[in-house]
């Protein structure tokens, strides 16, 4: 799943790192060699 819009929140299921999208550039967020999971916020 790629990033779609600003304000989306993602979490790493391995280390717990969380990010909020401030600029959409396409692609997929990856952390600890695994795709990050989109979280509701």
C-alpha positions in Angstrom: 0.0 0.0 0.0 1.4 3.3 -1.0 1.1 6.7 0.7 -2.0 8.5 -0.5 -2.3 11.8 1.4 -0.8 14.1 3.9 -1.7 13.4 7.6 -1.6 9.6 7.3 0.0 7.8 10.1 2.2 4.7 9.9 3.7 2.4 12.5 6.5 -0.2 12.3 5.4 -3.6 13.6 9.0 -4.4 14.5 10.3 -1.4 16.5 7.2 0.7 17.0 8.5 3.7 15.1 5.7 6.0 14.0 5.6 8.6 11.2 3.1 11.2 9.9 3.1 12.0 6.2 3.8 15.7 5.5 4.5 15.4 1.8 3.2 12.8 -0.6 5.8 11.5 -3.0 4.4 8.0 -3.8 5.9 4.7 -2.9 5.7 2.7 0.3 7.2 3.4 3.7 9.6 0.7 5.0 11.2 0.3 8.4 13.2 -2.6 9.8 13.1 -4.1 6.2 9.3 -4.5 6.4 6.4 -2.3 5.0 5.0 0.1 7.7 1.4 -0.4 8.7 -1.1 2.4 8.2 -2.8 3.3 11.5 -6.0 5.2 12.1 -5.6 8.5 13.8 
